[in-house]
Amino acid sequence: MIASLFRKSTPFNYTVLIALVAFFYLIFQFSGSERTNDVAGLIEKAFLLGLVFSSLFILNFIVKKNGLSRDNSYAILFFFLFLLFFPSVFDNFNLCVSNFFVLLALRRLVSLQSLKAPKEKIFDASLWIFLAALFHFWAILFIVLVFISILFHVSRDYRNWILPFIAFASAAVVFFLFAFIVDETRIDFVSANIPIDVSIDYFTDSKQNLALSMYAPVVAYFVFIMVTTLPNRPLILQSSYKKIILAFVVGVAVFIVSPFKSNEVLVFTLAPLAIMASTIVETTSSELKREITVGVTAVLAIVSFFMQL
């Protein structure tokens, strides 16, 4: 029933998803996070909800504009469900902002296949990634995706290889001006997140263990199907799907090397995985299999959400 409901993109589907996101977000804020009654805290929580909505619609734009999905709402449905696995994301300002910037970069990199204004897209994507790194430093690993995209599409022009470095210089100048004029503590924040930490000692939390153990088989299923069926995808879209798979791999790498590790750092894997999941579900010929896939994912996500309140 869930798969059938979101099989088409309609205003009703978007309204349902917006209501569900707001509903679960408010449940978490009232039950699963530290309450705040001050105006600044309320503004921040409202801003975070706006970021979640914005992330959903950027993801929807990516799949629709670049032909990665048919006329359905599966991508944003799965993104919402995957968020429920790690509801603490709803309370992490820096991760939400960083992931939002990464999505903006991914939008530019996927559209690079059209070969329209490639230099602008390379510069924009690089700049968004470096800005994302100011909120979660190891998001900087997504710059690998920029160079891979250049290699896929516009490698012959040497100027394209230089653009990420120009974007880095631009982001650095803006960052230091902001830090020195507005908030010097941001430099300390970035510096504290630079060390690499591959330890897994945070897995002492049984709720995080269980949430991750429910998320892992979902990931394994969708990634395995996507990788094995990639040669059967339309040739014109294969480079885009490869970038989505690589974006997921980079997201996992960010999780592995990040200090202050927790499940919520996996937020960088959610959008690429949602695109893979939507592609798999919409091309499944069996309606029963579609319903089971979406239904099982939804049940696991909701159970994980309420378990962590």
C-alpha positions as CSV (number, residue, x, y, z in Angstrom):
1,M,0.0,0.0,0.0
2,I,2.8,2.4,0.8
3,A,4.6,1.8,-2.5
4,S,1.4,2.3,-4.4
5,L,0.7,5.5,-2.6
6,F,4.0,7.0,-3.6
7,R,4.2,5.5,-7.0
8,K,3.2,8.9,-8.6
9,S,4.4,12.4,-7.7
10,T,1.4,14.3,-6.7
11,P,0.7,17.3,-4.4
12,F,-1.0,14.8,-2.0
13,N,2.2,12.8,-1.8
14,Y,4.3,15.8,-1.0
15,T,1.7,17.0,1.6
16,V,1.7,13.6,3.3
17,L,5.5,13.5,3.4
18,I,5.8,17.1,4.8
19,A,3.2,16.2,7.5
20,L,5.1,13.0,8.4
21,V,8.4,14.8,8.6
22,A,7.0,17.5,10.8
23,F,5.2,14.9,13.0
24,F,8.2,12.8,13.7
25,Y,10.4,15.8,14.1
26,L,8.1,17.3,16.7
27,I,7.9,13.9,18.5
28,F,11.7,13.8,18.7
29,Q,12.0,17.4,19.9
30,F,9.4,16.8,22.7
31,S,10.6,13.4,23.7
32,G,14.1,12.6,22.5
33,S,16.1,15.8,22.8
34,E,16.8,18.5,25.3
35,R,13.9,20.9,25.5
36,T,14.4,24.6,25.1
37,N,12.1,27.5,25.8
38,D,14.4,30.3,24.8
39,V,13.8,32.1,21.5
40,A,17.2,31.3,20.1
41,G,16.7,27.6,20.7
42,L,13.3,27.6,19.1
43,I,14.6,29.5,16.1
44,E,17.4,27.0,15.7
45,K,14.9,24.0,15.9
46,A,12.7,25.7,13.3
47,F,15.7,26.3,11.1
48,L,16.7,22.6,11.4
49,L,13.2,21.6,10.3
50,G,13.5,23.9,7.4
51,L,16.8,22.3,6.5
52,V,15.3,18.9,6.5
53,F,12.5,20.0,4.2
54,S,15.0,21.7,1.9
55,S,17.1,18.6,1.8
56,L,14.1,16.5,0.8
57,F,13.3,18.8,-2.1
58,I,16.8,19.2,-3.3
59,L,17.0,15.4,-3.4
60,N,13.7,15.4,-5.3
61,F,15.1,18.0,-7.8
62,I,18.3,15.9,-8.3
63,V,16.4,12.7,-9.3
64,K,13.7,14.4,-11.4
65,K,16.0,16.9,-13.2
66,N,18.6,14.3,-14.2
67,G,16.2,11.4,-15.0
68,L,17.4,9.2,-12.1
69,S,13.9,8.5,-11.1
70,R,10.5,8.2,-12.9
71,D,7.5,10.2,-11.9
72,N,7.3,9.0,-8.3
73,S,8.1,10.1,-4.8
74,Y,10.2,7.1,-3.8
75,A,13.5,9.0,-3.4
76,I,12.2,11.5,-0.8
77,L,10.1,8.7,0.9
78,F,13.2,6.6,1.4
79,F,15.3,9.6,2.5
80,F,12.6,10.4,5.2
81,L,12.6,6.7,6.3
82,F,16.4,6.5,6.5
83,L,16.4,9.7,8.7
84,L,14.2,7.8,11.2
85,F,17.0,5.3,11.7
86,F,19.1,8.0,13.2
87,P,16.7,10.6,14.7
88,S,19.5,12.4,16.6
89,V,20.3,14.0,13.2
90,F,17.2,16.2,13.9
91,D,19.1,17.8,16.8
92,N,22.6,18.2,15.2
93,F,22.8,21.7,13.6
94,N,26.3,21.2,12.1
95,L,25.6,17.9,10.5
96,C,22.3,19.1,9.0
97,V,24.0,22.1,7.5
98,S,26.9,20.1,6.2
99,N,24.7,17.5,4.6
100,F,22.6,20.2,3.0
101,F,25.7,21.7,1.4
102,V,26.8,18.3,0.2
103,L,23.4,17.8,-1.4
104,L,23.8,21.1,-3.2
105,A,27.2,19.9,-4.5
106,L,25.8,16.6,-5.6
107,R,23.1,18.4,-7.5
108,R,25.8,20.2,-9.6
109,L,27.9,17.1,-10.1
110,V,25.1,14.9,-11.3
111,S,24.0,17.6,-13.8
112,L,27.5,17.7,-15.1
113,Q,26.6,14.9,-17.5
114,S,24.7,17.5,-19.7
115,L,28.1,19.3,-20.4
116,K,26.3,22.6,-20.0
117,A,28.4,25.2,-18.2
118,P,30.8,22.6,-16.7
119,K,33.2,25.1,-15.2
120,E,30.5,26.8,-13.2
121,K,29.2,23.4,-12.0
122,I,32.7,22.2,-11.0
123,F,33.4,25.5,-9.1
124,D,30.0,25.5,-7.4
125,A,30.2,21.9,-6.3
126,S,33.7,22.4,-4.9
127,L,32.7,25.5,-3.1
128,W,29.7,23.8,-1.5
129,I,31.8,20.9,-0.4
130,F,34.4,23.2,1.3
131,L,31.6,25.1,3.0
132,A,30.2,21.7,4.2
133,A,33.6,20.9,5.7
134,L,33.3,24.0,7.9
135,F,30.4,22.4,9.7
136,H,31.8,18.8,9.6
137,F,35.4,18.8,8.5
138,W,35.6,15.3,7.0
139,A,32.8,16.1,4.5
140,I,35.8,17.5,2.6
141,L,36.3,13.9,1.3
142,F,33.4,14.6,-1.1
143,I,35.9,16.6,-3.1
144,V,37.0,13.2,-4.5
145,L,33.7,13.1,-6.2
146,V,34.4,16.4,-8.0
147,F,37.6,15.0,-9.5
148,I,35.9,11.8,-10.5
149,S,33.2,13.8,-12.2
150,I,35.8,15.8,-14.1
151,L,37.4,12.5,-15.1
152,F,34.1,11.2,-16.3
153,H,33.0,14.2,-18.4
154,V,35.5,17.0,-18.9
155,S,39.0,15.7,-18.2
156,R,40.6,17.1,-21.4
157,D,40.4,20.8,-20.3
158,Y,43.2,21.3,-17.8
159,R,41.4,24.3,-16.4
160,N,38.7,22.1,-14.9
161,W,41.3,20.4,-12.7
162,I,42.3,23.8,-11.3
163,L,38.8,25.0,-10.4
164,P,38.5,23.0,-7.1
165,F,41.7,24.7,-5.8
166,I,40.3,28.1,-6.7
167,A,37.1,27.2,-4.8
168,F,39.2,26.1,-1.8
169,A,40.9,29.5,-1.7
170,S,37.6,31.3,-2.0
171,A,36.1,29.3,0.8
172,A,39.1,29.8,3.0
173,V,39.1,33.5,2.6
174,V,35.4,33.8,3.4
175,F,35.8,31.5,6.4
176,F,38.7,33.4,8.0
177,L,37.0,36.7,7.4
178,F,33.8,35.4,9.1
179,A,35.8,33.9,11.9
180,F,37.9,37.0,12.7
181,I,34.9,39.4,12.4
182,V,32.0,37.4,13.7
183,D,32.9,34.2,15.6
184,E,36.5,33.1,16.3
185,T,35.3,29.9,18.0
186,R,34.5,28.5,14.6
187,I,38.2,28.0,14.0
188,D,38.6,26.0,17.1
189,F,35.5,23.9,16.1
190,V,37.0,23.1,12.7
191,S,40.4,22.3,14.2
192,A,38.8,19.9,16.8
193,N,37.2,17.9,14.0
194,I,40.3,17.5,11.9
195,P,41.9,14.5,13.7
196,I,41.2,11.1,12.2
197,D,39.5,8.6,14.5
198,V,38.7,5.1,13.3
199,S,38.0,3.6,16.7
200,I,34.6,2.1,17.3
201,D,34.4,2.5,21.1
202,Y,31.2,4.4,20.8
203,F,29.3,1.2,20.1
204,T,28.8,0.8,23.9
205,D,25.4,2.3,23.5
206,S,22.9,-0.6,22.9
207,K,20.3,1.6,21.2
208,Q,22.9,2.8,18.7
209,N,24.0,-0.8,18.2
210,L,20.5,-2.0,17.4
211,A,19.7,1.0,15.1
212,L,22.9,0.4,13.2
213,S,22.2,-3.3,13.0
214,M,18.8,-2.6,11.5
215,Y,20.2,-0.1,9.0
216,A,23.1,-2.3,7.9
217,P,21.0,-5.0,6.1
218,V,18.9,-2.4,4.4
219,V,22.1,-0.8,3.1
220,A,23.6,-4.1,2.1
221,Y,20.4,-5.0,0.1
222,F,20.1,-1.8,-1.8
223,V,23.8,-1.3,-2.6
224,F,24.2,-4.9,-3.7
225,I,21.2,-4.8,-6.0
226,M,22.3,-1.4,-7.4
227,V,25.9,-2.5,-8.1
228,T,24.9,-5.8,-9.7
229,T,22.2,-4.3,-11.9
230,L,24.3,-1.2,-12.9
231,P,25.2,-2.6,-16.4
232,N,21.5,-3.0,-17.1
233,R,20.8,0.7,-16.5
234,P,20.4,3.1,-19.5
235,L,23.9,3.9,-20.8
236,I,23.3,7.6,-20.7
237,L,22.6,7.4,-16.9
238,Q,25.4,5.0,-15.9
239,S,27.9,7.7,-15.1
240,S,25.3,9.4,-12.8
241,Y,24.6,6.2,-11.0
242,K,28.3,5.6,-10.6
243,K,28.6,9.0,-8.9
244,I,25.7,8.2,-6.6
245,I,27.3,4.9,-5.6
246,L,30.7,6.7,-5.1
247,A,28.9,9.4,-3.0
248,F,27.6,6.7,-0.8
249,V,31.1,5.2,-0.4
250,V,32.5,8.6,0.5
251,G,29.7,9.0,3.0
252,V,30.7,5.8,4.7
253,A,34.4,7.0,4.6
254,V,33.4,10.2,6.3
255,F,31.7,8.2,9.1
256,I,34.7,5.9,9.5
257,V,37.3,8.7,9.9
258,S,35.3,11.3,11.8
259,P,36.1,12.0,15.4
260,F,33.3,12.2,17.9
261,K,31.7,9.3,16.1
262,S,28.0,8.5,16.3
263,N,25.3,7.0,14.1
264,E,24.1,10.4,13.1
265,V,27.3,10.9,11.0
266,L,25.9,8.4,8.6
267,V,23.6,11.2,7.4
268,F,25.9,11.6,4.5
269,T,25.0,8.2,3.2
270,L,21.2,8.7,3.3
271,A,20.6,10.7,0.1
272,P,22.7,8.5,-2.2
273,L,21.1,5.4,-0.6
274,A,17.6,6.9,-1.1
275,I,18.4,7.4,-4.8
276,M,19.6,3.8,-5.1
277,A,16.5,2.5,-3.3
278,S,14.1,4.5,-5.4
279,T,15.7,3.3,-8.6
280,I,15.5,-0.3,-7.4
281,V,11.9,-0.2,-6.2
282,E,10.5,1.6,-9.3
283,T,12.1,-0.9,-11.6
284,T,10.8,-3.9,-9.7
285,S,8.2,-5.7,-11.8
286,S,6.4,-7.4,-8.9
287,E,4.0,-5.1,-7.1
288,L,4.2,-7.4,-4.0
289,K,8.0,-7.2,-3.9
290,R,7.7,-3.4,-4.1
291,E,5.3,-3.3,-1.2
292,I,7.4,-5.7,0.9
293,T,10.6,-3.7,0.3
294,V,9.1,-0.4,1.2
295,G,7.0,-1.9,4.0
296,V,9.9,-3.7,5.7
297,T,12.1,-0.5,5.4
298,A,9.3,1.6,6.9
299,V,8.8,-0.8,9.8
300,L,12.5,-1.0,10.7
301,A,12.8,2.8,10.5
302,I,9.8,3.5,12.7
303,V,10.9,0.8,15.3
304,S,14.4,2.3,15.3
305,F,13.0,5.8,15.8
306,F,10.8,5.0,18.8
307,M,13.5,2.8,20.3
308,Q,15.9,5.8,20.5
309,L,13.5,8.3,22.1
